[in-house]
Amino acid sequence: MGVLLWALRSLISSLLSAVIFLSFLALLIVNSFSNKLLNDDVYSRALASEHAYTRIYDEVLMDPQIRQEIQAALGDTGLISYQDLLRVLREAAPPEYLQAQTERAIESSVDYFAGDADTWTAYIELGPALDQVKPVLFRLVDQRIDLVPLAQPDPSKTPGQQLAGLVQQAEALVDDLANRRVPSAVPSLEALPAQLRGPAFDSFIAGLISDSSLDPRFRQGLQNNRDELRRVFVAGDTRQVAKLAARAALSPVVDDALAQVRSRLDPQARVDLVALVKESEGGGQVWAELQPWIDQARLWMPRLSLLGLLALAGVAGGAFLLGLIHLPRLTKALSRPGFALLAVGASSFFLSKLTQSALLERLDGLVDASAAGLTGVPPSVIDLITDVAGAVARQLTDGFVIPSVALMAVGIALLFAAVVAFLVDRRSLSVD
């Protein structure tokens, strides 16, 4: 009878230990999903840890493919370099702006997967940033013109020759600005008497406006700003004349580029990230493959809290029953669940470390496979997505560590209590 009871206890102990291990593993997974995947702070921290918002300017926009598209959209103007153009974009939409917009999109996405929203919406509002592009761009162009040398009249020449040279320099200036190039020099108006500047401007601007070889939009821009151009010309401020002419030359190109961007946005000047993926080349197929996973995730995410409670009950209940079957011997009633909890916590701890590297490799392959289905995705974008996904995965597996250590601590406490009970029991026997 004693052997049978011992065998039965051993069998039940093994089964309960397995229940504790499986329940605790389920608890770790459920808590990681419910507390992390449905926590927008996890994604915000992952993006921040990988410096995603600065990498957009330092890496993504420096990608040759994206660079060509942006330069083509802005007419590949020579008035500013591509590095200067990135400064414009960075001032119009600084990393802090991108971060605020991204975190708002993350929050709405989490609401969708948590079942709090019926439609997955993830918007980036570009309206405020687009409104800042022209002011920032023109300010930068003004700075470039301020650095252009000021061409002084040659004092060795006659006033007539100086005037002829001034006209040639002005024509060269206009030609450079009309073709959106940085002028080699800005002519000074000192050679032209103040009383002659008004008539000279009227004659000069009339010739430009009627010159059919110039871009009609540039000529219209000069016409629209004629009064302001005349005022600064008469005042002798040639640099300001050049700045106003540069704006007349750039405005049509920038307006066309901004209008093209706005045409891809919704009426609120937002880009729908979900629709962007669906409508991209190859995106429909990728989305169709992801849709079943998305539907399953939305189905189970709201139920994770209940599953977590059941898993916790499995750990606590298994430990309690494991101790109960060894009563009335208090030492074994404490040591057996203590050993089980310590072993489960330690194995979970090491398992989490092994799982982390495997999960990171799996995510890399998943991102690469998804990107392969989307034609034209630059490598810099893939690298950024991979790094952010890896940061999220590390947070998920790091969440296993603290609960595993806590479970080991409980197991050690039970073993210590078992030792104390053993010593007390021995002392009582020796006293008797």
C-alpha positions as CSV (number, residue, x, y, z in Angstrom):
1,M,0.0,0.0,0.0
2,G,2.9,2.4,0.8
3,V,4.5,1.7,-2.5
4,L,1.3,2.3,-4.4
5,L,0.7,5.6,-2.5
6,W,4.2,6.7,-3.3
7,A,3.8,5.9,-7.0
8,L,0.4,7.7,-7.1
9,R,1.9,10.8,-5.4
10,S,4.8,10.7,-7.8
11,L,2.5,10.5,-10.8
12,I,0.3,13.3,-9.6
13,S,3.3,15.4,-8.7
14,S,4.7,15.0,-12.2
15,L,1.3,16.0,-13.7
16,L,0.9,19.0,-11.5
17,S,4.5,20.1,-12.2
18,A,3.6,19.9,-15.9
19,V,0.4,21.9,-15.3
20,I,2.4,24.6,-13.4
21,F,5.0,24.8,-16.2
22,L,2.4,25.0,-19.1
23,S,0.2,27.4,-17.1
24,F,3.2,29.7,-16.3
25,L,4.4,29.6,-19.9
26,A,0.9,30.5,-21.1
27,L,0.8,33.3,-18.4
28,L,4.0,34.8,-19.8
29,I,2.8,34.7,-23.4
30,V,-0.6,36.1,-22.5
31,N,0.8,38.9,-20.4
32,S,3.3,39.8,-23.0
33,F,0.6,40.0,-25.7
34,S,-2.0,41.7,-23.5
35,N,0.3,44.1,-21.7
36,K,2.7,44.8,-24.5
37,L,1.1,44.2,-27.9
38,L,-2.0,46.2,-26.7
39,N,0.2,48.9,-25.2
40,D,1.1,51.7,-27.5
41,D,4.0,52.7,-25.3
42,V,5.8,49.5,-26.4
43,Y,5.8,50.7,-30.0
44,S,6.7,54.3,-29.1
45,R,9.7,53.1,-27.1
46,A,10.8,50.8,-29.9
47,L,10.7,53.6,-32.4
48,A,12.5,55.9,-30.0
49,S,15.2,53.3,-29.2
50,E,15.9,52.8,-32.9
51,H,16.0,56.6,-33.5
52,A,13.4,56.1,-36.2
53,Y,12.4,59.7,-36.6
54,T,15.9,61.0,-37.2
55,R,16.7,58.0,-39.4
56,I,13.9,59.0,-41.8
57,Y,16.0,62.1,-42.7
58,D,19.5,60.6,-42.2
59,E,18.9,57.3,-44.0
60,V,15.5,56.9,-45.7
61,L,15.4,60.2,-47.5
62,M,19.1,59.7,-48.5
63,D,18.2,56.5,-50.3
64,P,19.0,57.1,-54.0
65,Q,15.6,55.9,-55.1
66,I,13.7,58.3,-52.8
67,R,16.2,61.1,-53.6
68,Q,15.5,60.9,-57.3
69,E,11.7,61.0,-56.7
70,I,11.9,64.1,-54.5
71,Q,14.2,65.9,-56.8
72,A,12.0,65.1,-59.8
73,A,8.9,66.3,-57.9
74,L,10.6,69.7,-57.2
75,G,11.9,70.1,-60.7
76,D,15.5,69.2,-59.6
77,T,16.1,72.9,-58.8
78,G,19.6,74.1,-58.6
79,L,18.8,77.0,-56.3
80,I,19.2,74.6,-53.3
81,S,21.1,71.4,-52.9
82,Y,19.5,68.1,-51.9
83,Q,21.0,68.5,-48.4
84,D,19.3,71.9,-48.2
85,L,16.1,70.4,-49.4
86,L,16.3,67.9,-46.5
87,R,16.8,70.9,-44.2
88,V,13.5,72.3,-45.6
89,L,11.7,69.0,-45.0
90,R,13.2,68.7,-41.5
91,E,12.1,72.2,-40.5
92,A,8.6,71.8,-42.0
93,A,8.1,68.4,-40.4
94,P,10.7,68.0,-37.6
95,P,11.2,64.6,-35.9
96,E,9.0,65.7,-33.0
97,Y,6.2,66.3,-35.4
98,L,6.6,62.9,-37.0
99,Q,6.7,61.3,-33.6
100,A,3.4,62.9,-32.5
101,Q,1.7,61.9,-35.7
102,T,3.1,58.3,-35.5
103,E,2.1,57.8,-31.9
104,R,-1.4,59.0,-32.8
105,A,-1.6,56.4,-35.6
106,I,-0.2,53.7,-33.2
107,E,-2.9,54.6,-30.6
108,S,-5.7,54.2,-33.2
109,S,-4.2,50.9,-34.4
110,V,-4.1,49.5,-30.8
111,D,-7.7,50.5,-30.3
112,Y,-8.6,48.5,-33.4
113,F,-6.9,45.3,-32.3
114,A,-8.2,45.7,-28.8
115,G,-11.8,45.7,-30.2
116,D,-12.4,49.3,-29.3
117,A,-12.7,50.4,-33.0
118,D,-14.5,48.7,-35.9
119,T,-12.1,50.1,-38.6
120,W,-8.4,50.1,-38.7
121,T,-7.3,53.7,-39.3
122,A,-3.8,55.0,-39.1
123,Y,-3.4,58.5,-40.4
124,I,-0.5,60.9,-40.7
125,E,-1.6,64.6,-40.9
126,L,0.6,66.3,-43.5
127,G,-1.4,69.5,-43.9
128,P,0.5,71.6,-41.3
129,A,3.8,70.4,-42.6
130,L,3.0,71.1,-46.2
131,D,1.9,74.6,-45.2
132,Q,5.4,75.2,-43.9
133,V,7.3,74.0,-47.0
134,K,7.2,77.2,-49.0
135,P,8.1,79.6,-46.2
136,V,11.0,77.5,-45.1
137,L,12.2,76.9,-48.7
138,F,12.1,80.6,-49.5
139,R,13.9,81.5,-46.3
140,L,16.7,79.1,-47.3
141,V,16.8,80.5,-50.8
142,D,17.1,84.0,-49.4
143,Q,20.1,82.8,-47.3
144,R,21.7,81.4,-50.5
145,I,21.3,84.7,-52.3
146,D,22.7,86.6,-49.4
147,L,25.9,84.6,-50.0
148,V,26.2,85.5,-53.7
149,P,28.9,88.1,-54.4
150,L,27.7,91.6,-55.1
151,A,29.1,92.8,-58.5
152,Q,30.3,96.5,-58.2
153,P,30.5,98.7,-61.3
154,D,34.0,99.1,-62.8
155,P,35.1,102.6,-61.9
156,S,37.5,102.7,-64.9
157,K,34.6,102.6,-67.4
158,T,32.4,105.4,-68.5
159,P,28.9,105.7,-67.0
160,G,27.4,104.4,-70.3
161,Q,29.7,101.4,-70.2
162,Q,28.8,100.8,-66.6
163,L,25.1,101.0,-67.4
164,A,25.5,98.5,-70.3
165,G,27.4,96.1,-67.9
166,L,24.7,96.5,-65.4
167,V,22.0,95.5,-68.0
168,Q,24.1,92.4,-69.0
169,Q,24.5,91.4,-65.3
170,A,20.8,91.8,-64.7
171,E,19.9,89.7,-67.8
172,A,22.3,87.0,-66.6
173,L,20.7,87.2,-63.1
174,V,17.2,86.8,-64.5
175,D,18.3,83.9,-66.8
176,D,19.8,82.1,-63.8
177,L,16.7,82.6,-61.6
178,A,14.3,81.7,-64.5
179,N,16.2,78.4,-64.8
180,R,16.3,77.9,-61.0
181,R,20.1,78.2,-60.8
182,V,22.1,80.0,-58.2
183,P,23.3,83.3,-59.8
184,S,27.1,83.8,-60.0
185,A,26.7,87.5,-59.0
186,V,24.1,90.1,-58.0
187,P,24.7,93.4,-59.8
188,S,24.9,96.5,-57.7
189,L,22.6,99.5,-58.6
190,E,25.1,102.1,-57.5
191,A,26.1,102.9,-61.1
192,L,22.5,103.9,-61.8
193,P,21.4,107.2,-60.5
194,A,18.3,107.0,-58.2
195,Q,16.2,109.1,-60.4
196,L,16.8,106.8,-63.4
197,R,16.0,103.5,-61.6
198,G,12.3,103.8,-61.9
199,P,12.2,104.2,-65.7
200,A,15.0,101.6,-66.0
201,F,13.0,99.1,-64.1
202,D,9.8,99.8,-66.0
203,S,11.6,99.2,-69.3
204,F,13.4,96.1,-68.0
205,I,10.4,94.4,-66.4
206,A,8.3,95.1,-69.5
207,G,10.8,93.3,-71.6
208,L,10.9,90.3,-69.2
209,I,7.1,90.0,-69.0
210,S,6.8,90.0,-72.8
211,D,9.7,87.6,-73.4
212,S,8.1,84.4,-74.7
213,S,11.2,82.3,-74.1
214,L,10.7,82.6,-70.3
215,D,8.3,80.3,-68.4
216,P,4.9,81.8,-68.5
217,R,4.5,81.1,-64.8
218,F,7.7,82.9,-64.1
219,R,6.5,85.9,-66.1
220,Q,3.2,85.9,-64.3
221,G,5.0,85.8,-61.0
222,L,7.0,88.8,-62.0
223,Q,3.8,90.6,-63.0
224,N,2.0,89.7,-59.7
225,N,5.0,91.1,-57.7
226,R,5.7,94.0,-60.0
227,D,5.0,96.8,-57.5
228,E,7.1,95.2,-54.8
229,L,9.9,94.5,-57.3
230,R,9.8,98.2,-58.4
231,R,9.9,99.5,-54.9
232,V,13.1,97.5,-53.9
233,F,14.7,98.2,-57.3
234,V,14.3,101.9,-56.9
235,A,15.6,101.7,-53.4
236,G,18.8,100.1,-54.8
237,D,18.3,96.7,-53.0
238,T,19.3,94.4,-55.8
239,R,19.6,91.3,-53.5
240,Q,15.9,91.7,-52.5
241,V,15.0,92.0,-56.2
242,A,16.8,88.7,-56.8
243,K,15.0,87.1,-53.8
244,L,11.6,88.2,-55.1
245,A,12.5,87.0,-58.6
246,A,13.7,83.6,-57.2
247,R,10.3,83.2,-55.5
248,A,8.5,83.9,-58.8
249,A,10.6,81.2,-60.5
250,L,10.3,78.6,-57.7
251,S,6.7,79.1,-56.7
252,P,5.1,77.3,-59.7
253,V,7.4,74.3,-59.3
254,V,6.9,74.1,-55.6
255,D,3.1,74.6,-56.0
256,D,2.9,71.8,-58.5
257,A,4.9,69.5,-56.3
258,L,2.8,70.3,-53.2
259,A,-0.4,69.9,-55.3
260,Q,0.7,66.5,-56.4
261,V,1.3,65.5,-52.8
262,R,-2.0,66.8,-51.7
263,S,-3.8,64.9,-54.4
264,R,-2.7,61.7,-52.7
265,L,-4.1,62.8,-49.4
266,D,-7.7,62.7,-48.1
267,P,-9.8,66.0,-47.8
268,Q,-8.2,66.5,-44.3
269,A,-4.7,66.5,-45.9
270,R,-3.9,63.1,-44.2
271,V,-2.2,60.0,-45.6
272,D,-4.0,56.8,-44.8
273,L,-1.2,54.3,-44.0
274,V,-3.5,51.3,-44.2
275,A,-4.8,52.3,-47.6
276,L,-1.3,53.2,-48.7
277,V,-0.2,49.6,-48.2
278,K,-3.3,48.1,-49.8
279,E,-3.1,50.3,-52.9
280,S,0.7,49.9,-53.4
281,E,2.0,47.6,-56.1
282,G,1.9,44.1,-54.6
283,G,0.3,45.5,-51.5
284,G,-3.1,43.9,-52.2
285,Q,-1.6,40.4,-52.2
286,V,0.4,41.0,-49.0
287,W,-2.7,42.4,-47.3
288,A,-4.7,39.4,-48.3
289,E,-2.2,37.1,-46.7
290,L,-2.2,39.2,-43.5
291,Q,-5.9,39.6,-43.2
292,P,-6.6,36.1,-41.7
293,W,-3.9,36.8,-39.0
294,I,-5.4,40.2,-38.4
295,D,-8.9,38.8,-37.9
296,Q,-7.6,36.1,-35.5
297,A,-5.7,38.7,-33.6
298,R,-8.8,40.9,-33.2
299,L,-10.7,37.8,-32.1
300,W,-8.3,36.7,-29.4
301,M,-6.9,40.0,-28.1
302,P,-9.9,41.0,-26.0
303,R,-10.0,37.4,-24.5
304,L,-6.4,37.5,-23.3
305,S,-7.2,38.9,-19.9
306,L,-9.5,36.0,-19.1
307,L,-6.9,33.5,-20.4
308,G,-4.3,35.2,-18.2
309,L,-6.5,34.7,-15.1
310,L,-7.0,31.1,-16.0
311,A,-3.2,30.6,-16.5
312,L,-2.5,32.3,-13.1
313,A,-5.0,30.0,-11.5
314,G,-3.3,27.1,-13.1
315,V,0.1,28.1,-11.6
316,A,-1.3,28.9,-8.1
317,G,-3.7,25.9,-8.1
318,G,-1.1,23.5,-9.3
319,A,1.4,24.6,-6.6
320,F,-1.3,24.4,-3.9
321,L,-2.4,20.9,-4.9
322,L,1.2,19.8,-5.2
323,G,1.7,20.8,-1.6
324,L,-1.6,19.4,-0.5
325,I,-1.0,15.8,-1.7
326,H,2.1,15.7,0.5
327,L,0.4,16.6,3.7
328,P,0.6,16.0,6.6
329,R,4.4,16.1,6.1
330,L,4.8,19.9,6.2
331,T,8.4,19.7,4.9
332,K,7.5,18.0,1.7
333,A,4.3,20.0,1.4
334,L,6.6,23.1,1.2
335,S,9.6,21.7,-0.6
336,R,7.8,20.0,-3.5
337,P,6.0,23.1,-4.8
338,G,9.1,25.1,-4.0
339,F,11.3,22.9,-6.2
340,A,8.6,22.9,-8.9
341,L,8.3,26.7,-8.9
342,L,12.1,27.2,-8.9
343,A,12.6,24.8,-11.8
344,V,9.7,26.3,-13.8
345,G,11.0,29.8,-13.2
346,A,14.6,28.9,-14.1
347,S,13.5,27.0,-17.3
348,S,11.3,29.8,-18.4
349,F,14.1,32.3,-17.8
350,F,16.5,30.4,-20.0
351,L,13.8,29.6,-22.5
352,S,13.0,33.3,-23.0
353,K,16.7,34.0,-23.8
354,L,16.7,31.3,-26.4
355,T,13.4,32.4,-27.8
356,Q,14.5,36.0,-28.2
357,S,17.2,35.2,-30.8
358,A,14.9,32.8,-32.7
359,L,12.1,35.4,-32.7
360,L,14.4,38.1,-34.0
361,E,15.5,35.8,-36.9
362,R,11.9,34.9,-37.6
363,L,10.9,38.6,-37.7
364,D,13.7,39.5,-40.0
365,G,12.6,36.8,-42.4
366,L,8.9,37.9,-42.1
367,V,9.8,41.5,-42.9
368,D,12.0,40.6,-45.8
369,A,9.2,38.3,-47.2
370,S,6.6,41.0,-46.8
371,A,8.8,43.6,-48.4
372,A,9.6,41.3,-51.3
373,G,5.9,41.3,-52.2
374,L,6.0,45.1,-52.4
375,T,7.9,46.3,-55.4
376,G,10.0,49.4,-55.1
377,V,10.5,49.4,-51.3
378,P,13.9,51.0,-50.7
379,P,16.4,49.0,-48.6
380,S,16.6,51.8,-46.1
381,V,12.9,51.4,-45.3
382,I,13.2,47.6,-44.9
383,D,16.2,48.1,-42.5
384,L,14.2,50.6,-40.4
385,I,11.1,48.4,-40.2
386,T,13.3,45.4,-39.3
387,D,15.1,47.2,-36.5
388,V,11.8,48.6,-35.0
389,A,10.2,45.1,-35.2
390,G,13.3,43.7,-33.5
391,A,13.0,46.3,-30.7
392,V,9.4,45.3,-30.2
393,A,10.3,41.6,-30.1
394,R,13.0,42.3,-27.5
395,Q,10.5,44.0,-25.3
396,L,8.1,41.1,-25.6
397,T,10.7,38.5,-24.6
398,D,12.2,40.8,-21.9
399,G,8.8,40.7,-20.3
400,F,9.4,37.0,-19.5
401,V,12.4,37.8,-17.3
402,I,10.8,39.6,-14.3
403,P,7.9,37.0,-13.8
404,S,10.4,34.2,-14.2
405,V,12.7,35.7,-11.5
406,A,9.7,36.3,-9.3
407,L,8.5,32.7,-9.6
408,M,12.1,31.5,-8.7
409,A,12.0,33.8,-5.7
410,V,8.7,32.2,-4.5
411,G,10.2,28.8,-5.0
412,I,13.2,29.7,-3.0
413,A,11.0,31.1,-0.3
414,L,9.1,27.9,-0.1
415,L,12.3,25.8,0.1
416,F,13.6,28.1,2.9
417,A,10.3,27.6,4.7
418,A,10.7,23.8,4.2
419,V,14.2,23.9,5.7
420,V,12.9,25.9,8.7
421,A,10.0,23.5,9.2
422,F,12.5,20.6,9.0
423,L,14.7,22.1,11.6
424,V,11.8,22.9,13.9
425,D,10.5,19.4,13.5
426,R,13.9,17.9,14.3
427,R,14.3,20.1,17.3
428,S,10.9,19.1,18.6
429,L,11.8,15.4,18.2
430,S,15.1,15.9,20.0
431,V,13.4,17.7,22.9
432,D,10.9,14.9,23.1
